[in-house]
């Protein structure tokens, strides 16, 4: 199947020591065969701080801020991403994510496994 309708998506939660993140898969079973692509929308509540990267995928990753604003710490430097901004990760993983705003931030996340 090539089409995955909005009403077919079931939210899931990624659990961490300091809480959880809501995520919604964008592909059926969140992968396509041969399971090399992973895509979801991740929701960061206002002022949410995550002290690590939100998953341990090994491969290339791309994030696009769909709504809101997020701060990310990479290599001891803070970067602020606003609506429409994107981030590419390969080997360097963020140490911290933080929603700096008063509203929910939504990030579309796509990862390709090598």
N, C-alpha and C positions, 0 to 999 in steps of 0.2 A: 504494500500500500504506500502510495506517495503522498497522500493527503492526511493530515492529522488535524481535525477540527477543534476549535477552542473548547467546545463542550465535552470533548473526549479527554482533555487533559485533567489529570488528578494531581492536586498539590501534594507535595511531600515536604518533610522537614529534615534539615541537616542539624544534628545535635552537637553542641560544643559545651565546654566547661561553663562558660558564662551565658548560656542560653541556646537559642536555636534560630535558624534562618529558614524562611519559607522559600521553596523553589518549585517551579512548575516546568515539567519537561516540554520541549518543543517537538520532539520526535517520538514515535511509538516505541515503547520500551526504552526510550531515551537513547537509542542507538540505531544506526542502520547497519545492515550487513556489509562487510564483515566486522561490525562493531568497532569502527575506527572514528566515528564522529559522535560527539556528546553535546547536546544543546539544551539550555534551560534559561528561564528568567529567574533571577534571584532577587528577593525582596529584603531590603534592609530597613528596619523600623527606625523612626527618628532617634538620633543620638546613639544608635547601636554601634558598639565597638566589638570587633572580632580580632583577637590577638594572634591570629594565624591565617593562613590561606584556607579557603573554605572547602577545598578538596585536594586529594593527593594524586591528581592525574599526571601521568608521565607523557608529555608531548607538548605540542604547541597549543596555546590558549589565546582567545580573543574575547574581550569584553567591550560592550557598548552601553553607555549610560542612556537609558530610555527616558528616565524621569528622575529629577532630583540632582543631588550632588554627593560625591563620595571622596574621601581622602584615603590614599593608600601609601604605606611606607615600603619603599623598595631601596635596599642597599643604604639604609640609614638616611634616606631623603624622603620628605613628604611631597606628594603630588596630589593636587585636587583635580578631580574629573567632574565636569559638568555635563548637563544634558547634551547628547550628541557627540561627546568625546569618546575616544576608544583607547584601549590598552592592549598591548600584545606582550605575552609572556612566553618564554621558551625555557631557559634553565633557571632564571632568577625568580624566586617566589616571594611574594609580599609577606612582610612580618605582621602587618596590621591593616585592617580595613575599618573605616569609621564614617558613619553617616553624620555629617556636620550640620545637617539642616533640621528644620522643624517638621518636615513631611517625609513620607516613605520614599526611599530611593529604589529604583528598579534597574537592574543591570542584565542585559542579555549576555549569556556566557556560552561560548562555543569552544570546544576542545577537540583536537585531533590526536589520536593515539598513534604513536610510531610503531 
